[in-house]
Amino acid sequence: MKVKDIYAMIAIIFATNFKGAIEEDKFKKLAPAWVLKNETDENKKAHEFWQKALKEDYSAVLKDFEELKKAFEMDFFKLISDMDVTLFFEKARYQKPFKELKASHSANMLAFLAAIFKSDTDEKTHNFLGLYLTNYFMESFRGLAAYLKANAKSDYYKALGWFLDDYLQMIKTTLGLKI
């Protein structure tokens, strides 16, 4: 599996976890380890929370999602606007998959990132990826990661915050972004 495919898969995992609360049957079947394990401090901390989350009561996760869901709309951080993201999607001829959610909702933005990763085959698409990450994605998602790490009450969402932080750093390093 290529790195871009792994990054796309992880973006989809985050998107499904941020669009709505995880379903109880899926929560009970969580894998003992996250999809990616590395030696960064963020990943190690995330795995610590993940292990605790495996024993967590589902009702705590559900309640936590309800308290956190406003932060999954990326305009919450006031670094981007929903209109800007909507116009960017229109210019790219991208149809957001979660039609009931705003364009600037993390689930739609992560799905778009996955689509770009999957189509990143030449310099033109690579430049487009860089533009999206730099102008729309990275700063807001750094805000989301920090917000989850600081405000989540459940170990599940704390783990996702730490995993998101690790994911953003991997993207930045791999692509050589200067942001």
C-alpha positions in Angstrom: 0.0 0.0 0.0 1.3 3.4 -1.0 1.7 6.2 1.6 -1.0 8.3 -0.2 -3.4 5.4 0.1 -2.7 5.0 3.8 -3.2 8.8 4.3 -6.5 8.6 2.4 -7.7 5.6 4.5 -6.8 7.4 7.8 -8.7 10.6 6.6 -11.8 8.4 5.9 -11.5 6.9 9.4 -11.4 10.3 11.0 -14.3 11.5 8.8 -16.5 8.7 9.9 -15.7 9.3 13.5 -16.3 13.0 13.3 -19.5 13.0 11.2 -21.4 11.3 14.0 -21.0 9.3 17.2 -19.5 5.8 16.6 -22.2 3.1 16.6 -22.2 1.0 19.7 -21.6 -2.3 17.9 -18.6 -0.8 16.1 -17.3 0.7 19.4 -17.4 -2.7 21.1 -15.4 -4.2 18.2 -12.6 -1.6 18.3 -9.2 -3.0 17.3 -6.7 -3.2 20.1 -4.3 -0.9 18.2 -4.9 2.1 15.9 -4.3 1.7 12.2 -0.9 3.3 12.4 1.7 2.9 15.0 5.0 4.9 15.1 7.4 6.2 17.7 6.2 9.8 18.0 5.2 11.1 21.4 1.8 12.0 20.0 1.2 8.4 18.7 2.4 6.9 22.0 0.1 9.1 24.0 -2.8 8.3 21.7 -2.3 4.6 22.1 -2.3 5.1 25.9 -5.8 6.7 25.6 -6.8 4.1 23.0 -6.1 1.3 25.5 -8.3 3.0 28.1 -11.0 3.6 25.5 -11.3 -0.1 24.8 -12.7 -0.5 28.4 -14.8 2.7 28.3 -18.5 2.8 28.7 -20.2 3.6 25.4 -22.6 6.1 27.0 -19.6 8.2 28.0 -18.4 8.3 24.4 -21.9 9.1 23.1 -22.3 12.0 25.6 -18.8 13.3 24.8 -19.6 13.4 21.1 -22.6 15.5 21.8 -20.5 17.9 23.8 -17.7 18.0 21.2 -19.7 18.1 17.9 -19.7 21.9 17.5 -15.9 21.6 17.1 -16.2 19.2 14.2 -17.5 22.1 12.2 -14.2 23.6 11.2 -15.5 27.2 11.0 -15.8 26.9 14.8 -12.1 27.8 15.0 -12.7 30.9 12.8 -9.7 30.1 10.6 -11.8 29.3 7.6 -15.4 30.1 6.6 -18.0 27.6 5.3 -18.5 29.8 2.2 -14.8 29.7 1.3 -14.8 25.9 1.6 -18.0 25.6 -0.4 -16.5 27.8 -3.2 -13.3 25.8 -3.2 -15.3 22.5 -3.5 -17.3 24.1 -6.3 -14.2 25.1 -8.2 -12.8 21.6 -7.8 -16.2 20.1 -8.9 -16.3 18.2 -5.7 -19.6 16.9 -4.4 -19.5 16.6 -0.6 -20.4 13.1 0.5 -22.2 14.1 3.7 -24.8 16.4 2.2 -26.5 17.0 5.5 -23.3 18.6 6.9 -21.7 21.9 6.0 -18.9 21.9 3.5 -16.6 23.0 6.3 -17.6 20.1 8.5 -14.5 18.0 9.3 -16.1 14.9 7.8 -16.5 16.6 4.4 -13.1 18.2 4.5 -11.4 14.9 5.4 -13.3 13.1 2.7 -12.1 15.7 0.2 -8.5 15.2 1.5 -8.9 11.5 1.0 -10.1 12.1 -2.6 -7.1 14.3 -3.3 -4.7 11.8 -1.9 -6.1 9.1 -4.0 -5.8 11.2 -7.2 -2.4 12.6 -6.4 -0.5 11.3 -9.4 1.3 14.3 -11.0 2.7 17.7 -10.2 -0.6 19.4 -10.9 -2.6 17.3 -8.3 0.3 17.5 -5.9 0.3 21.3 -6.1 -3.5 21.2 -5.6 -3.0 19.0 -2.5 -0.5 21.5 -1.1 -2.9 24.4 -1.7 -5.8 22.7 0.1 -3.6 21.7 3.0 -2.0 25.1 3.4 -5.0 27.3 2.8 -7.9 25.3 4.2 -7.0 22.2 6.1 -3.9 22.2 8.4 -4.5 25.2 10.7 -8.2 24.3 11.4 -7.4 20.6 12.0 -4.5 21.6 14.3 -7.2 23.5 16.2 -9.4 20.5 16.3 -6.7 18.2 17.5 -5.8 20.6 20.3 -9.4 21.1 21.2 -10.0 17.3 21.5 -6.9 16.8 23.6 -7.9 19.5 26.0 -11.7 19.2 26.1 -12.7 15.6 25.4 -13.9 13.8 28.5 -13.8 10.3 27.0 -10.6 8.4 26.4 -11.9 7.6 22.9 -12.1 11.2 21.7 -8.9 12.1 23.6 -7.2 9.3 21.7 -8.6 10.6 18.4 -7.3 14.1 19.2 -3.8 12.7 19.8 -4.0 10.5 16.7 -5.1 13.5 14.6 -2.2 15.6 15.9 0.2 12.7 14.9 -1.5 12.4 11.4 -1.1 16.1 10.8 2.6 16.0 11.7 3.1 13.0 9.4 1.5 14.8 6.5 3.5 17.9 7.1 6.8 16.0 7.4 6.1 13.7 4.4 5.1 16.5 2.1 7.6 19.0 3.4 5.0 21.6 4.2 6.3 24.8 5.7 3.2 25.6 7.7 
